[in-house]
Amino acid sequence: MDGRLAGEVARSVGRSDEAPGEGDLIQIGVAVDIPEPWGGQLTRRRAEAGDPQAADIPAHVTLLGPTEIPVATLAAVERHLAAVAAAHLPFTLHLRGTGTFRPVTQVVFVAVAAGISECELLAAAISAAPELRREARFPYHPHVTVAQDVAPEALDKAYEDLADFSAMFEVESFTLFSHSGQARWQPRRDFRLGG
C-alpha cells in the first residue's frame, strides 16, 4: 500500500463495469507509507525474495490490515480516520535491522526500532470504530514485511541482507487504501497527523 500511487488511482469499488451499489462491499486498509529512497528499496528486496505480493503491496507499516466494509459506511470511516489523525501528533519512525515471525508464520521483516508506541496507539484508535473491529489472528506488531511465504532460503537471505538496514523519517500522515481484488492496493486519501 503506497501513497505515491495517487496518480494511478482507478475505480476500486465493485465491478469495473458498474458503479458500486449500497449493498456492495469494499476492502480497505490503513498504513504508513515508507518514503523514498527506502520504500522502493524494500519493495524491490521483497520482489527479489520471490514474494508475489511485492507487485501489489509496496513497503509500508500496517495500521489496519485488510478489512471488508460496506461501501455505505465509507464516509463514516473516513470521518473516523480524520478524527484519529487530528488527535495524534507527527512522530519519528526508525526502521532498523530485521526480525522474523518464524516458525509461526513464514515472514521476515524490517523492525521498527522507534515509533512503536505511536504506531500501536494509532492502530488501536483506528480499529476502535465499530465498522473497523475485526478478529486479529495475532497481536499487533508494527513492522515492514520484506519476504513472506517464500522458500526458507529466500527468507534467510532477506533476513541476512537487510540485517544492517536503517532508515529514520518523520511520519506526518497515514493513508487509507482500497482494493478491488484485481489490482494493486490503491490510495484513497491521506490523513495528516495533528490536524
N, C-alpha and C positions, 0 to 999 in steps of 0.2 A: 504494500500500500504506500502510495507516494504522492505527496502534494505537488511535486514537479510535473505531474501528468495532467495538470489542469487543462492544458490546451488540447488534450486528447479526449476530454470527457465526451462520452457518447451516451445515448439513452441506456440506462442500466436498470430500468424497472420494467417488469412484464416482458412480453414478447416483442421482438424487433418490429413486427408488422402492425402492432396495435398500441394505443395509449393504455396505460395502466388503469384498471378499474378499482372501485372502492374495496373490493374483496381481495385484491392482489396482495402478494407478499413481496418484500424486498429484503435482501440480505445486506446487512451493514456491519461495519467495524469502525473502531476509533483507534488512531495510532499517532505516535510522534514520529515524524519523518527524520531520517538520518541525512543531514545535508551533505553536499559535495565538499571535498572530494571523497569523503568516506562512504557515503551512501552507494555510489557507483562501484567503489572498490569492494564493498561487502556483498553487493548483489552479484558482481562478476565472480567473486570467490564461491558463492553459493552455486552458480551455474557451473563453474569448473569442477565442483564436487559431484556433478551429475544430478543435482536436485532439480526435478522438473518444475517445481513451484517457483524457481528463480525467475522464470519468464513472466509470471503473473503477479509476483509479490516482491516488490523492491524492498530494500533494507528499512526496517522500522522497529520501534518498540511498541508492542500492542498495549493499549489501554482497555479495549473491549474487543474480545475475539468475535469471530463471525456469529452474528445474531440475526435471526429472521424475525421481522416485524411486519404488521400490516402497513401498507402504503398510507392508509388513512391516519396513522399515528406519527408519520414522519415529521410533520410540522411541530408537534409537541416534543418529540425527541430533540429536534434542533433547538427549540427554546430551552430545554433542559441543559443541553450541552453549552449553550451560550451562558447560562447562569453558572454552571460549573466553572467554565473558563474565567468568568468575571471574578469568581471567588478565590482563585488561585493565582499566585504570582509567578512570573517567569523564574526559571532556575537553570543552574548549570548541570549538564549531563556529561559524565565522564565514562566513556567506554574503555575498558582495559582488560586485556587477556581473554582467555577462553574458559568455557565450562561445558559440562555435558549433563544431560538428564539420563544417560545410560546407567543401568540397564532398563529403567522404567520405560523410557521412550528413546528411540534412536535419533537423538538430536544433539548437535554441537552448536554452541552459541558464543557470541562475544558478550562478555559480562558487563553489567552496569556497576561501576565502582563508586560513583557519586551520583545522587539524584534518585536513589532507590526509594526513599520515603516519599518524595514528591510524586513519583510515578504511582506508588501504592495509594496515596491519598487521592490522586486523580482517578485512578481505576475504580476505587471504592465509591467515590462521588458519582461517577458516570453510571455505574451499574445500580445505583440506588433508585433510579427511575423504574416504576412498575413495568414499563414496556421493555426495559433492558435487563431485567432479572433473568438469570439462566443458571442451570446447573453447571458448576465448574468441575471438570474432571480432576483438576489439580489446583493447589493453592497458587495464587498469583505470584509470579516471579519475573520482574522486568528483565528483558534480555533482547538480543538481536540474533535470530536464527541464521546460521551460515551453512548448515547441512542438516538434512532431515530425511530419514528413511532411504538412505543410500547404503552402498556396501560398507562394511566395517572399515576397510582400508581407506575409503574416502572420508569417513568420519574421523579416523585417526589423523589423516593428512591435514584436514581443515583445522583440527584441534591444535596440531603442532605448528602449522604455517602461520596461524594468527595468534599464537601464544604471546607475542610481543606487541600486538596491536594496541594502539592507544589513540583516542580522539576525545577532545573536550570542546563543547559548544553550548551556547545558550539556547534553551527551549523557550520560545516565545509564543508558541501556539500548538494546538493539536488539530488533527484533521479527521473529518467524518468521510468514510469511504463507502461505496456500494458496489455490489457485484451482481451481475445478471446470470452467472453460472456459465457464461460463454466467453468471457474475455478477462482482461486484467481487472484487478480492483481499480475502481475509478474514484478520484477525489470528488466529493460533492461540495464541501465547504470547510474552510479553516476557521478555527475559533481562537482568538487572541487571548492569552492569559492576562489577567489583571484588567480585563475590560477593554 
